[in-house]
Amino acid sequence: MAQTKFVRRLTSEAVEKPQKLVDLFFYHVYSIWLFTYSDLHIMLFPETAFGVLHALWFTENSSNNPHNPVGPTSREVIERIPLVLYWVWINLLAFNISNQRGPESVAEDAINKPWRTMPSGRWSPEMASYGHKLAYSGALVSSWFIGGLRPCIVLTLLGFWYNDCGGGDGRAFTRNFINAMGFTSFGLGALEVALNQPLNFTASTLLDLSAPNLEQWILLLVVAVLSTVHMQDMHDQEGDKARGRSTMPLQIGDAPARWIIVGFMLLWGVVCPLFWRCGLLGYAMSTSIAYTVVFRSFFLRTVSEDRMTFAIWNLWMVSLYALPLERLLDNYITSRV
């Protein structure tokens, strides 16, 4: 009888231990996922789109492109989309764990996003400290093998500035500058992974006005993001005020911050498709979304409405990323007529 009970106990433990390991594995996988969940539509998908869409433009424009004289085929770019998604996600994960692990961030998220990993108690501060070091190491090692190493290093330094040196809680311009450089670095890293080769920038190309090129376009995007990215701060002014964060609407006031967004969105809505010498489709695609942001910034000002406007701002960024391909489509249609 005793032997039978012993056998049953061993059998039960043999079944339970693997199940506990499986449960623990998925528990931590879900905890890691929660760190990036709210930024999928802000960073993961738009910056993946940047890399893939610009890489496809490079493949079609390779004969006149100093960055990609040989380069991959369109099919090879498409086949690397999972790697591009992974690169953006692992770098986003590293930044977000670092950003969300501090006690002030946990207190803020407990009010606004209590489901996140830290305020929900899924991870301890010690686990988050270990996890953010592991995530940054994983991002750097991954970038060494699949591409995007230089942008990854820049993102690591920007993350340290933003999260550990007070850049995210400093003056509004500093915060906007870090955000603009972060958006740009994510996009360039995604592009290098999609092309499977590093980019080479030259000052001579920046000054070449004969045709649109990457250096000029990146510079234009940096300025466009720098001047309008505080759209992300409009819906969370209460949380930022409680945190003591100096965002644009808190530093200069809600109305002036909206006027800055409106003025620059009116400008970039025309200048960006004009830079690529787009046809009607480019203006219809980019300008219409930009002016939707203008309208909503003026007339729709509740927290939920500002949150939706920021989502539309991100859609506008994706429409900008598609402008080079739209230019090629215009050229193709013109050549066929």
Buried (B, 14 or more C-beta within 10 A) or exposed (E): EEEEEEEEEEEEEEEEEEEEEEEEEEEBEEBBEBBBBBBBEBBBBBBBBBBBBBBBBBBBBBEEBBBBEEBBEEEBBBEBBEBBBBBBBBBBBBBBBBBBBBEEBBEBBBEEBEEBBBBBEBBEEEBBBEBBEEBBEBBBEBBEEBBBBBBBBBBBEBBBBBBEEEBBBBEBEBBBBBBBBBBBBBBBBBBBBBBBBBBEEEEEBBEBEEEBBBBBBBEBBBBBBBBBBBBBBBBBBEBBEBBEBBBBBBBBEBEEBBBBBBEBBBBBBBBBBBBBEBBEBBBBBBBEBBBBBBEBBEEEBEEEBBEBBBBBBBBBBBBBBBBBBBBBBBBEEEEEE
